[in-house]
Amino acid sequence: MGKNQHVVSHGVGWAVRPEGSQTPSAVFRTQSEAWERAKAIARKERTEAVLYGRNGLVRTRSTYVPALRGPKG
């Protein structure tokens, strides 16, 4: 699996930042554009996309991790 993707405020725009990285993988003018990119990456890598507001608090998250299945029986 890949890394979770975080959408954070970045100057006058918004950045998509892989978990554990200080360097953004992409920067966008709008939060909406950044959120769409983060979700696309998370879907491909089967991870989670996390959207933060300008205040640094989590606004929402989208999870693309497959559900764990228990043993049949």
Distance bins in CASP14 RR format, pairs under 12 A and 6 or more apart:
PFRMAT RR
TARGET T0000
AUTHOR 0000-0000-0000
RMODE 2
METHOD distances of the structure
MODEL  1
1 19 0 0 0 0 0 1 0 0 0 0 0
1 42 0 0 0 0 0 1 0 0 0 0 0
1 44 0 0 0 0 0 1 0 0 0 0 0
1 45 1 0 0 1 0 0 0 0 0 0 0
1 46 1 0 1 0 0 0 0 0 0 0 0
1 47 1 0 1 0 0 0 0 0 0 0 0
1 48 0 0 0 0 1 0 0 0 0 0 0
1 63 0 0 0 0 0 1 0 0 0 0 0
1 64 0 0 0 0 1 0 0 0 0 0 0
1 65 1 0 0 1 0 0 0 0 0 0 0
1 66 0 0 0 0 1 0 0 0 0 0 0
2 18 0 0 0 0 1 0 0 0 0 0 0
2 19 0 0 0 0 1 0 0 0 0 0 0
2 20 0 0 0 0 0 1 0 0 0 0 0
2 21 0 0 0 0 0 1 0 0 0 0 0
2 41 0 0 0 0 1 0 0 0 0 0 0
2 42 0 0 0 0 1 0 0 0 0 0 0
2 43 0 0 0 0 0 1 0 0 0 0 0
2 44 0 0 0 0 1 0 0 0 0 0 0
2 45 1 0 1 0 0 0 0 0 0 0 0
2 46 1 0 0 1 0 0 0 0 0 0 0
2 47 1 0 1 0 0 0 0 0 0 0 0
2 48 0 0 0 0 1 0 0 0 0 0 0
2 49 0 0 0 0 0 1 0 0 0 0 0
2 64 0 0 0 0 0 1 0 0 0 0 0
2 65 0 0 0 0 0 1 0 0 0 0 0
3 16 0 0 0 0 0 1 0 0 0 0 0
3 17 0 0 0 0 1 0 0 0 0 0 0
3 18 1 0 1 0 0 0 0 0 0 0 0
3 19 1 0 1 0 0 0 0 0 0 0 0
3 20 1 0 0 1 0 0 0 0 0 0 0
3 21 1 0 0 1 0 0 0 0 0 0 0
3 25 0 0 0 0 1 0 0 0 0 0 0
3 38 0 0 0 0 0 1 0 0 0 0 0
3 41 0 0 0 0 1 0 0 0 0 0 0
3 42 0 0 0 0 1 0 0 0 0 0 0
3 44 0 0 0 0 0 1 0 0 0 0 0
3 45 1 0 0 1 0 0 0 0 0 0 0
3 46 0 0 0 0 0 1 0 0 0 0 0
3 47 1 0 0 1 0 0 0 0 0 0 0
3 48 0 0 0 0 1 0 0 0 0 0 0
3 49 0 0 0 0 0 1 0 0 0 0 0
3 50 0 0 0 0 0 1 0 0 0 0 0
4 16 0 0 0 0 0 1 0 0 0 0 0
4 17 0 0 0 0 1 0 0 0 0 0 0
4 18 1 0 0 1 0 0 0 0 0 0 0
4 19 1 0 1 0 0 0 0 0 0 0 0
4 20 0 0 0 0 1 0 0 0 0 0 0
4 21 0 0 0 0 0 1 0 0 0 0 0
4 38 0 0 0 0 1 0 0 0 0 0 0
4 39 0 0 0 0 0 1 0 0 0 0 0
4 41 0 0 0 0 1 0 0 0 0 0 0
4 42 1 0 0 1 0 0 0 0 0 0 0
4 45 0 0 0 0 1 0 0 0 0 0 0
4 46 0 0 0 0 0 1 0 0 0 0 0
4 47 1 0 1 0 0 0 0 0 0 0 0
4 48 1 0 1 0 0 0 0 0 0 0 0
4 49 1 0 0 1 0 0 0 0 0 0 0
4 50 1 0 0 1 0 0 0 0 0 0 0
4 51 0 0 0 0 0 1 0 0 0 0 0
4 58 0 0 0 0 0 1 0 0 0 0 0
4 61 0 0 0 0 1 0 0 0 0 0 0
4 62 0 0 0 0 0 1 0 0 0 0 0
4 63 0 0 0 0 1 0 0 0 0 0 0
4 64 0 0 0 0 1 0 0 0 0 0 0
4 65 0 0 0 0 1 0 0 0 0 0 0
5 14 0 0 0 0 0 1 0 0 0 0 0
5 15 0 0 0 0 0 1 0 0 0 0 0
5 16 1 0 1 0 0 0 0 0 0 0 0
5 17 1 0 0 1 0 0 0 0 0 0 0
5 18 1 0 0 1 0 0 0 0 0 0 0
5 19 1 0 0 1 0 0 0 0 0 0 0
5 20 0 0 0 0 0 1 0 0 0 0 0
5 21 0 0 0 0 0 1 0 0 0 0 0
5 24 0 0 0 0 0 1 0 0 0 0 0
5 25 1 0 0 1 0 0 0 0 0 0 0
5 26 0 0 0 0 1 0 0 0 0 0 0
5 34 0 0 0 0 1 0 0 0 0 0 0
5 35 0 0 0 0 1 0 0 0 0 0 0
5 36 0 0 0 0 0 1 0 0 0 0 0
5 37 0 0 0 0 1 0 0 0 0 0 0
5 38 1 0 1 0 0 0 0 0 0 0 0
5 39 1 0 0 1 0 0 0 0 0 0 0
5 40 0 0 0 0 1 0 0 0 0 0 0
5 41 1 0 1 0 0 0 0 0 0 0 0
5 42 1 0 1 0 0 0 0 0 0 0 0
5 43 0 0 0 0 1 0 0 0 0 0 0
5 44 0 0 0 0 0 1 0 0 0 0 0
5 45 1 0 0 1 0 0 0 0 0 0 0
5 46 0 0 0 0 0 1 0 0 0 0 0
5 47 1 0 0 1 0 0 0 0 0 0 0
5 48 1 0 0 1 0 0 0 0 0 0 0
5 49 1 0 1 0 0 0 0 0 0 0 0
5 50 1 0 0 1 0 0 0 0 0 0 0
5 51 0 0 0 0 1 0 0 0 0 0 0
5 52 0 0 0 0 0 1 0 0 0 0 0
5 61 0 0 0 0 0 1 0 0 0 0 0
5 62 0 0 0 0 1 0 0 0 0 0 0
5 63 0 0 0 0 0 1 0 0 0 0 0
5 64 0 0 0 0 1 0 0 0 0 0 0
6 14 0 0 0 0 0 1 0 0 0 0 0
6 15 0 0 0 0 1 0 0 0 0 0 0
6 16 1 0 0 1 0 0 0 0 0 0 0
6 17 1 0 1 0 0 0 0 0 0 0 0
6 18 1 0 0 1 0 0 0 0 0 0 0
6 19 1 0 0 1 0 0 0 0 0 0 0
6 20 0 0 0 0 1 0 0 0 0 0 0
6 21 0 0 0 0 1 0 0 0 0 0 0
6 22 0 0 0 0 0 1 0 0 0 0 0
6 24 0 0 0 0 1 0 0 0 0 0 0
6 25 0 0 0 0 0 1 0 0 0 0 0
6 26 0 0 0 0 0 1 0 0 0 0 0
6 34 0 0 0 0 1 0 0 0 0 0 0
6 35 0 0 0 0 0 1 0 0 0 0 0
6 37 0 0 0 0 0 1 0 0 0 0 0
6 38 1 0 0 1 0 0 0 0 0 0 0
6 39 0 0 0 0 0 1 0 0 0 0 0
6 41 0 0 0 0 0 1 0 0 0 0 0
6 42 0 0 0 0 0 1 0 0 0 0 0
6 47 0 0 0 0 0 1 0 0 0 0 0
6 48 0 0 0 0 1 0 0 0 0 0 0
6 49 1 0 0 1 0 0 0 0 0 0 0
6 50 1 0 1 0 0 0 0 0 0 0 0
6 51 0 0 0 0 1 0 0 0 0 0 0
6 52 1 0 0 1 0 0 0 0 0 0 0
6 53 0 0 0 0 0 1 0 0 0 0 0
6 56 0 0 0 0 0 1 0 0 0 0 0
6 58 0 0 0 0 1 0 0 0 0 0 0
6 59 0 0 0 0 0 1 0 0 0 0 0
6 61 0 0 0 0 1 0 0 0 0 0 0
6 62 0 0 0 0 0 1 0 0 0 0 0
7 13 0 0 0 0 0 1 0 0 0 0 0
7 14 1 0 1 0 0 0 0 0 0 0 0
7 15 1 0 0 1 0 0 0 0 0 0 0
7 16 1 0 1 0 0 0 0 0 0 0 0
7 17 1 0 0 1 0 0 0 0 0 0 0
7 18 0 0 0 0 0 1 0 0 0 0 0
7 19 0 0 0 0 0 1 0 0 0 0 0
7 24 0 0 0 0 1 0 0 0 0 0 0
7 25 0 0 0 0 0 1 0 0 0 0 0
7 26 0 0 0 0 1 0 0 0 0 0 0
7 27 0 0 0 0 0 1 0 0 0 0 0
7 28 0 0 0 0 1 0 0 0 0 0 0
7 30 0 0 0 0 0 1 0 0 0 0 0
7 31 1 0 0 1 0 0 0 0 0 0 0
7 32 0 0 0 0 1 0 0 0 0 0 0
7 33 0 0 0 0 1 0 0 0 0 0 0
7 34 1 0 1 0 0 0 0 0 0 0 0
7 35 1 0 1 0 0 0 0 0 0 0 0
7 36 0 0 0 0 1 0 0 0 0 0 0
7 37 0 0 0 0 1 0 0 0 0 0 0
7 38 1 0 1 0 0 0 0 0 0 0 0
7 39 0 0 0 0 1 0 0 0 0 0 0
7 40 0 0 0 0 0 1 0 0 0 0 0
7 41 0 0 0 0 0 1 0 0 0 0 0
7 42 0 0 0 0 0 1 0 0 0 0 0
7 48 0 0 0 0 0 1 0 0 0 0 0
7 49 1 0 0 1 0 0 0 0 0 0 0
7 50 1 0 0 1 0 0 0 0 0 0 0
7 51 1 0 1 0 0 0 0 0 0 0 0
7 52 1 0 0 1 0 0 0 0 0 0 0
7 53 0 0 0 0 1 0 0 0 0 0 0
7 54 0 0 0 0 0 1 0 0 0 0 0
7 56 0 0 0 0 0 1 0 0 0 0 0
7 58 0 0 0 0 0 1 0 0 0 0 0
7 59 0 0 0 0 1 0 0 0 0 0 0
7 60 0 0 0 0 1 0 0 0 0 0 0
7 61 0 0 0 0 0 1 0 0 0 0 0
7 62 0 0 0 0 0 1 0 0 0 0 0
8 14 1 0 0 1 0 0 0 0 0 0 0
8 15 1 0 1 0 0 0 0 0 0 0 0
8 16 0 0 0 0 1 0 0 0 0 0 0
8 17 1 0 1 0 0 0 0 0 0 0 0
8 18 0 0 0 0 0 1 0 0 0 0 0
8 19 0 0 0 0 0 1 0 0 0 0 0
8 20 0 0 0 0 0 1 0 0 0 0 0
8 21 0 0 0 0 0 1 0 0 0 0 0
8 22 0 0 0 0 0 1 0 0 0 0 0
8 23 0 0 0 0 0 1 0 0 0 0 0
8 24 0 0 0 0 1 0 0 0 0 0 0
8 25 0 0 0 0 0 1 0 0 0 0 0
8 26 0 0 0 0 0 1 0 0 0 0 0
8 27 0 0 0 0 0 1 0 0 0 0 0
8 28 0 0 0 0 0 1 0 0 0 0 0
8 31 0 0 0 0 1 0 0 0 0 0 0
8 34 0 0 0 0 1 0 0 0 0 0 0
8 35 0 0 0 0 0 1 0 0 0 0 0
8 38 0 0 0 0 1 0 0 0 0 0 0
8 49 0 0 0 0 0 1 0 0 0 0 0
8 50 0 0 0 0 1 0 0 0 0 0 0
8 51 0 0 0 0 1 0 0 0 0 0 0
8 52 1 0 1 0 0 0 0 0 0 0 0
8 53 0 0 0 0 1 0 0 0 0 0 0
8 54 0 0 0 0 1 0 0 0 0 0 0
8 55 0 0 0 0 0 1 0 0 0 0 0
8 56 1 0 0 1 0 0 0 0 0 0 0
8 57 0 0 0 0 0 1 0 0 0 0 0
8 58 0 0 0 0 0 1 0 0 0 0 0
8 59 0 0 0 0 0 1 0 0 0 0 0
9 15 1 0 0 1 0 0 0 0 0 0 0
9 16 0 0 0 0 0 1 0 0 0 0 0
9 17 0 0 0 0 0 1 0 0 0 0 0
9 24 0 0 0 0 0 1 0 0 0 0 0
9 27 0 0 0 0 0 1 0 0 0 0 0
9 28 0 0 0 0 0 1 0 0 0 0 0
9 30 0 0 0 0 0 1 0 0 0 0 0
9 31 0 0 0 0 1 0 0 0 0 0 0
9 34 0 0 0 0 1 0 0 0 0 0 0
9 51 0 0 0 0 0 1 0 0 0 0 0
9 52 1 0 0 1 0 0 0 0 0 0 0
9 53 1 0 0 1 0 0 0 0 0 0 0
9 54 1 0 1 0 0 0 0 0 0 0 0
9 55 0 0 0 0 1 0 0 0 0 0 0
9 56 1 0 0 1 0 0 0 0 0 0 0
9 57 0 0 0 0 0 1 0 0 0 0 0
9 59 0 0 0 0 0 1 0 0 0 0 0
10 16 0 0 0 0 1 0 0 0 0 0 0
10 17 0 0 0 0 1 0 0 0 0 0 0
10 22 0 0 0 0 0 1 0 0 0 0 0
10 23 0 0 0 0 0 1 0 0 0 0 0
10 24 1 0 0 1 0 0 0 0 0 0 0
10 25 0 0 0 0 0 1 0 0 0 0 0
10 26 0 0 0 0 1 0 0 0 0 0 0
10 27 1 0 1 0 0 0 0 0 0 0 0
10 28 0 0 0 0 1 0 0 0 0 0 0
10 29 0 0 0 0 0 1 0 0 0 0 0
10 30 0 0 0 0 0 1 0 0 0 0 0
10 31 0 0 0 0 0 1 0 0 0 0 0
10 33 0 0 0 0 0 1 0 0 0 0 0
10 34 0 0 0 0 1 0 0 0 0 0 0
10 52 0 0 0 0 0 1 0 0 0 0 0
10 53 0 0 0 0 0 1 0 0 0 0 0
10 54 0 0 0 0 0 1 0 0 0 0 0
10 56 0 0 0 0 0 1 0 0 0 0 0
11 24 0 0 0 0 0 1 0 0 0 0 0
11 27 0 0 0 0 1 0 0 0 0 0 0
11 28 0 0 0 0 0 1 0 0 0 0 0
11 29 0 0 0 0 0 1 0 0 0 0 0
11 54 0 0 0 0 1 0 0 0 0 0 0
12 27 0 0 0 0 1 0 0 0 0 0 0
12 28 0 0 0 0 0 1 0 0 0 0 0
12 29 1 0 0 1 0 0 0 0 0 0 0
12 30 0 0 0 0 0 1 0 0 0 0 0
12 31 0 0 0 0 0 1 0 0 0 0 0
12 54 0 0 0 0 0 1 0 0 0 0 0
13 24 0 0 0 0 0 1 0 0 0 0 0
13 26 0 0 0 0 0 1 0 0 0 0 0
13 27 1 0 0 1 0 0 0 0 0 0 0
13 28 1 0 0 1 0 0 0 0 0 0 0
13 29 1 0 1 0 0 0 0 0 0 0 0
13 30 1 0 0 1 0 0 0 0 0 0 0
13 31 1 0 0 1 0 0 0 0 0 0 0
13 32 0 0 0 0 0 1 0 0 0 0 0
13 33 0 0 0 0 1 0 0 0 0 0 0
13 34 1 0 0 1 0 0 0 0 0 0 0
13 53 0 0 0 0 0 1 0 0 0 0 0
13 54 0 0 0 0 1 0 0 0 0 0 0
14 24 0 0 0 0 1 0 0 0 0 0 0
14 26 0 0 0 0 1 0 0 0 0 0 0
14 27 1 0 0 1 0 0 0 0 0 0 0
14 28 1 0 1 0 0 0 0 0 0 0 0
14 29 1 0 0 1 0 0 0 0 0 0 0
14 30 1 0 0 1 0 0 0 0 0 0 0
14 31 1 0 1 0 0 0 0 0 0 0 0
14 32 0 0 0 0 1 0 0 0 0 0 0
14 33 1 0 0 1 0 0 0 0 0 0 0
14 34 1 1 0 0 0 0 0 0 0 0 0
14 35 1 0 0 1 0 0 0 0 0 0 0
14 36 0 0 0 0 0 1 0 0 0 0 0
14 37 0 0 0 0 1 0 0 0 0 0 0
14 38 0 0 0 0 1 0 0 0 0 0 0
14 51 0 0 0 0 1 0 0 0 0 0 0
14 52 0 0 0 0 1 0 0 0 0 0 0
14 53 0 0 0 0 1 0 0 0 0 0 0
14 54 0 0 0 0 1 0 0 0 0 0 0
14 56 0 0 0 0 0 1 0 0 0 0 0
14 59 0 0 0 0 0 1 0 0 0 0 0
15 21 0 0 0 0 0 1 0 0 0 0 0
15 22 0 0 0 0 0 1 0 0 0 0 0
15 23 0 0 0 0 1 0 0 0 0 0 0
15 24 1 1 0 0 0 0 0 0 0 0 0
15 25 0 0 0 0 1 0 0 0 0 0 0
15 26 1 0 0 1 0 0 0 0 0 0 0
15 27 1 0 1 0 0 0 0 0 0 0 0
15 28 1 0 0 1 0 0 0 0 0 0 0
15 29 0 0 0 0 0 1 0 0 0 0 0
15 30 0 0 0 0 0 1 0 0 0 0 0
15 31 0 0 0 0 0 1 0 0 0 0 0
15 33 0 0 0 0 0 1 0 0 0 0 0
15 34 1 0 0 1 0 0 0 0 0 0 0
15 35 0 0 0 0 0 1 0 0 0 0 0
15 37 0 0 0 0 1 0 0 0 0 0 0
15 38 0 0 0 0 1 0 0 0 0 0 0
15 51 0 0 0 0 0 1 0 0 0 0 0
15 52 0 0 0 0 0 1 0 0 0 0 0
16 23 0 0 0 0 0 1 0 0 0 0 0
16 24 1 0 0 1 0 0 0 0 0 0 0
16 25 1 0 1 0 0 0 0 0 0 0 0
16 26 1 0 1 0 0 0 0 0 0 0 0
16 27 1 0 0 1 0 0 0 0 0 0 0
16 28 1 0 0 1 0 0 0 0 0 0 0
16 31 0 0 0 0 0 1 0 0 0 0 0
16 33 0 0 0 0 1 0 0 0 0 0 0
16 34 1 0 1 0 0 0 0 0 0 0 0
16 35 0 0 0 0 1 0 0 0 0 0 0
16 36 0 0 0 0 1 0 0 0 0 0 0
16 37 1 0 1 0 0 0 0 0 0 0 0
16 38 1 0 1 0 0 0 0 0 0 0 0
16 39 0 0 0 0 1 0 0 0 0 0 0
16 40 0 0 0 0 1 0 0 0 0 0 0
16 41 1 0 0 1 0 0 0 0 0 0 0
16 42 0 0 0 0 1 0 0 0 0 0 0
16 49 0 0 0 0 1 0 0 0 0 0 0
16 50 0 0 0 0 0 1 0 0 0 0 0
16 51 0 0 0 0 0 1 0 0 0 0 0
16 52 0 0 0 0 0 1 0 0 0 0 0
17 23 1 0 0 1 0 0 0 0 0 0 0
17 24 1 0 1 0 0 0 0 0 0 0 0
17 25 1 0 0 1 0 0 0 0 0 0 0
17 26 0 0 0 0 1 0 0 0 0 0 0
17 27 0 0 0 0 1 0 0 0 0 0 0
17 28 0 0 0 0 0 1 0 0 0 0 0
17 34 0 0 0 0 1 0 0 0 0 0 0
17 37 0 0 0 0 0 1 0 0 0 0 0
17 38 0 0 0 0 1 0 0 0 0 0 0
17 41 0 0 0 0 0 1 0 0 0 0 0
17 49 0 0 0 0 0 1 0 0 0 0 0
17 50 0 0 0 0 1 0 0 0 0 0 0
17 51 0 0 0 0 0 1 0 0 0 0 0
17 52 0 0 0 0 1 0 0 0 0 0 0
18 24 0 0 0 0 1 0 0 0 0 0 0
18 25 1 0 1 0 0 0 0 0 0 0 0
18 26 0 0 0 0 0 1 0 0 0 0 0
18 37 0 0 0 0 0 1 0 0 0 0 0
18 38 0 0 0 0 1 0 0 0 0 0 0
18 41 0 0 0 0 1 0 0 0 0 0 0
18 42 0 0 0 0 0 1 0 0 0 0 0
18 45 0 0 0 0 1 0 0 0 0 0 0
18 47 0 0 0 0 1 0 0 0 0 0 0
18 48 0 0 0 0 0 1 0 0 0 0 0
18 49 0 0 0 0 0 1 0 0 0 0 0
18 50 0 0 0 0 0 1 0 0 0 0 0
19 25 0 0 0 0 0 1 0 0 0 0 0
19 38 0 0 0 0 0 1 0 0 0 0 0
19 41 0 0 0 0 0 1 0 0 0 0 0
19 42 0 0 0 0 0 1 0 0 0 0 0
19 45 0 0 0 0 0 1 0 0 0 0 0
19 47 0 0 0 0 1 0 0 0 0 0 0
19 48 0 0 0 0 1 0 0 0 0 0 0
19 49 0 0 0 0 0 1 0 0 0 0 0
19 50 0 0 0 0 1 0 0 0 0 0 0
24 34 0 0 0 0 1 0 0 0 0 0 0
24 37 0 0 0 0 0 1 0 0 0 0 0
24 38 0 0 0 0 0 1 0 0 0 0 0
24 41 0 0 0 0 0 1 0 0 0 0 0
25 34 0 0 0 0 0 1 0 0 0 0 0
25 37 0 0 0 0 1 0 0 0 0 0 0
25 38 0 0 0 0 1 0 0 0 0 0 0
25 40 0 0 0 0 0 1 0 0 0 0 0
25 41 1 0 0 1 0 0 0 0 0 0 0
25 42 0 0 0 0 0 1 0 0 0 0 0
25 45 0 0 0 0 0 1 0 0 0 0 0
26 33 0 0 0 0 1 0 0 0 0 0 0
26 34 1 0 0 1 0 0 0 0 0 0 0
26 35 0 0 0 0 0 1 0 0 0 0 0
26 36 0 0 0 0 0 1 0 0 0 0 0
26 37 1 0 1 0 0 0 0 0 0 0 0
26 38 0 0 0 0 1 0 0 0 0 0 0
26 40 0 0 0 0 0 1 0 0 0 0 0
26 41 0 0 0 0 1 0 0 0 0 0 0
27 33 0 0 0 0 1 0 0 0 0 0 0
27 34 1 0 0 1 0 0 0 0 0 0 0
27 37 0 0 0 0 1 0 0 0 0 0 0
27 38 0 0 0 0 0 1 0 0 0 0 0
28 34 1 0 1 0 0 0 0 0 0 0 0
28 35 0 0 0 0 1 0 0 0 0 0 0
28 36 0 0 0 0 1 0 0 0 0 0 0
28 37 1 0 0 1 0 0 0 0 0 0 0
28 38 0 0 0 0 1 0 0 0 0 0 0
30 36 0 0 0 0 1 0 0 0 0 0 0
30 37 0 0 0 0 0 1 0 0 0 0 0
31 37 0 0 0 0 0 1 0 0 0 0 0
31 38 0 0 0 0 0 1 0 0 0 0 0
31 51 1 0 0 1 0 0 0 0 0 0 0
31 52 0 0 0 0 1 0 0 0 0 0 0
31 53 1 0 0 1 0 0 0 0 0 0 0
31 54 0 0 0 0 1 0 0 0 0 0 0
31 59 0 0 0 0 1 0 0 0 0 0 0
31 60 0 0 0 0 0 1 0 0 0 0 0
32 38 0 0 0 0 0 1 0 0 0 0 0
32 39 0 0 0 0 0 1 0 0 0 0 0
32 51 0 0 0 0 1 0 0 0 0 0 0
33 39 0 0 0 0 0 1 0 0 0 0 0
33 40 0 0 0 0 0 1 0 0 0 0 0
34 40 0 0 0 0 0 1 0 0 0 0 0
34 41 0 0 0 0 0 1 0 0 0 0 0
34 49 0 0 0 0 1 0 0 0 0 0 0
34 50 0 0 0 0 0 1 0 0 0 0 0
34 51 0 0 0 0 1 0 0 0 0 0 0
34 52 0 0 0 0 0 1 0 0 0 0 0
34 53 0 0 0 0 0 1 0 0 0 0 0
35 41 0 0 0 0 0 1 0 0 0 0 0
35 42 0 0 0 0 0 1 0 0 0 0 0
35 49 1 0 0 1 0 0 0 0 0 0 0
35 50 0 0 0 0 1 0 0 0 0 0 0
35 51 1 0 1 0 0 0 0 0 0 0 0
35 52 0 0 0 0 0 1 0 0 0 0 0
35 53 0 0 0 0 0 1 0 0 0 0 0
35 59 0 0 0 0 1 0 0 0 0 0 0
35 60 0 0 0 0 1 0 0 0 0 0 0
35 61 0 0 0 0 0 1 0 0 0 0 0
35 62 0 0 0 0 1 0 0 0 0 0 0
36 42 0 0 0 0 0 1 0 0 0 0 0
36 43 0 0 0 0 0 1 0 0 0 0 0
36 49 0 0 0 0 1 0 0 0 0 0 0
36 51 0 0 0 0 0 1 0 0 0 0 0
36 62 0 0 0 0 0 1 0 0 0 0 0
37 43 0 0 0 0 0 1 0 0 0 0 0
37 44 0 0 0 0 0 1 0 0 0 0 0
37 49 0 0 0 0 1 0 0 0 0 0 0
37 51 0 0 0 0 0 1 0 0 0 0 0
38 44 0 0 0 0 0 1 0 0 0 0 0
38 45 0 0 0 0 0 1 0 0 0 0 0
38 47 0 0 0 0 1 0 0 0 0 0 0
38 48 0 0 0 0 1 0 0 0 0 0 0
38 49 1 0 1 0 0 0 0 0 0 0 0
38 50 1 0 0 1 0 0 0 0 0 0 0
38 51 1 0 0 1 0 0 0 0 0 0 0
38 52 0 0 0 0 0 1 0 0 0 0 0
38 60 0 0 0 0 0 1 0 0 0 0 0
38 61 0 0 0 0 0 1 0 0 0 0 0
38 62 0 0 0 0 1 0 0 0 0 0 0
38 64 0 0 0 0 0 1 0 0 0 0 0
39 45 0 0 0 0 0 1 0 0 0 0 0
39 47 0 0 0 0 0 1 0 0 0 0 0
39 48 0 0 0 0 1 0 0 0 0 0 0
39 49 1 0 1 0 0 0 0 0 0 0 0
39 50 0 0 0 0 0 1 0 0 0 0 0
39 51 0 0 0 0 1 0 0 0 0 0 0
39 60 0 0 0 0 0 1 0 0 0 0 0
39 61 0 0 0 0 0 1 0 0 0 0 0
39 62 1 0 1 0 0 0 0 0 0 0 0
39 63 0 0 0 0 0 1 0 0 0 0 0
39 64 1 0 0 1 0 0 0 0 0 0 0
40 47 0 0 0 0 0 1 0 0 0 0 0
40 49 0 0 0 0 1 0 0 0 0 0 0
40 62 0 0 0 0 0 1 0 0 0 0 0
40 64 0 0 0 0 1 0 0 0 0 0 0
41 47 1 0 0 1 0 0 0 0 0 0 0
41 48 0 0 0 0 0 1 0 0 0 0 0
41 49 1 0 0 1 0 0 0 0 0 0 0
41 50 0 0 0 0 0 1 0 0 0 0 0
41 62 0 0 0 0 0 1 0 0 0 0 0
41 64 0 0 0 0 1 0 0 0 0 0 0
42 48 1 0 1 0 0 0 0 0 0 0 0
42 49 1 0 1 0 0 0 0 0 0 0 0
42 50 0 0 0 0 1 0 0 0 0 0 0
42 51 0 0 0 0 0 1 0 0 0 0 0
42 61 0 0 0 0 1 0 0 0 0 0 0
42 62 1 0 0 1 0 0 0 0 0 0 0
42 63 1 0 0 1 0 0 0 0 0 0 0
42 64 1 0 1 0 0 0 0 0 0 0 0
42 65 0 0 0 0 1 0 0 0 0 0 0
43 49 0 0 0 0 1 0 0 0 0 0 0
43 62 0 0 0 0 1 0 0 0 0 0 0
43 63 0 0 0 0 0 1 0 0 0 0 0
43 64 1 0 1 0 0 0 0 0 0 0 0
43 65 0 0 0 0 0 1 0 0 0 0 0
43 66 0 0 0 0 0 1 0 0 0 0 0
44 64 0 0 0 0 1 0 0 0 0 0 0
45 63 0 0 0 0 0 1 0 0 0 0 0
45 64 1 0 0 1 0 0 0 0 0 0 0
45 65 0 0 0 0 1 0 0 0 0 0 0
45 66 0 0 0 0 0 1 0 0 0 0 0
46 62 0 0 0 0 0 1 0 0 0 0 0
46 63 0 0 0 0 1 0 0 0 0 0 0
46 64 1 0 1 0 0 0 0 0 0 0 0
46 65 1 0 1 0 0 0 0 0 0 0 0
46 66 1 0 0 1 0 0 0 0 0 0 0
46 67 0 0 0 0 0 1 0 0 0 0 0
47 61 0 0 0 0 0 1 0 0 0 0 0
47 62 0 0 0 0 1 0 0 0 0 0 0
47 63 0 0 0 0 1 0 0 0 0 0 0
47 64 1 0 0 1 0 0 0 0 0 0 0
47 65 1 0 0 1 0 0 0 0 0 0 0
47 66 0 0 0 0 0 1 0 0 0 0 0
48 58 0 0 0 0 0 1 0 0 0 0 0
48 60 0 0 0 0 0 1 0 0 0 0 0
48 61 1 0 1 0 0 0 0 0 0 0 0
48 62 1 0 0 1 0 0 0 0 0 0 0
48 63 1 0 1 0 0 0 0 0 0 0 0
48 64 1 0 0 1 0 0 0 0 0 0 0
48 65 1 0 0 1 0 0 0 0 0 0 0
49 58 0 0 0 0 0 1 0 0 0 0 0
49 59 0 0 0 0 0 1 0 0 0 0 0
49 60 0 0 0 0 1 0 0 0 0 0 0
49 61 1 0 0 1 0 0 0 0 0 0 0
49 62 1 0 1 0 0 0 0 0 0 0 0
49 63 0 0 0 0 1 0 0 0 0 0 0
49 64 1 0 0 1 0 0 0 0 0 0 0
49 65 0 0 0 0 0 1 0 0 0 0 0
50 56 0 0 0 0 0 1 0 0 0 0 0
50 57 0 0 0 0 0 1 0 0 0 0 0
50 58 1 0 0 1 0 0 0 0 0 0 0
50 59 0 0 0 0 1 0 0 0 0 0 0
50 60 1 0 0 1 0 0 0 0 0 0 0
50 61 1 0 1 0 0 0 0 0 0 0 0
50 62 0 0 0 0 1 0 0 0 0 0 0
50 63 0 0 0 0 1 0 0 0 0 0 0
50 64 0 0 0 0 0 1 0 0 0 0 0
51 57 0 0 0 0 0 1 0 0 0 0 0
51 58 1 0 0 1 0 0 0 0 0 0 0
51 59 1 0 1 0 0 0 0 0 0 0 0
51 60 1 0 1 0 0 0 0 0 0 0 0
51 61 1 0 0 1 0 0 0 0 0 0 0
51 62 0 0 0 0 1 0 0 0 0 0 0
52 58 1 0 1 0 0 0 0 0 0 0 0
52 59 1 0 0 1 0 0 0 0 0 0 0
52 60 0 0 0 0 1 0 0 0 0 0 0
52 61 0 0 0 0 1 0 0 0 0 0 0
53 59 1 0 1 0 0 0 0 0 0 0 0
53 60 0 0 0 0 1 0 0 0 0 0 0
END
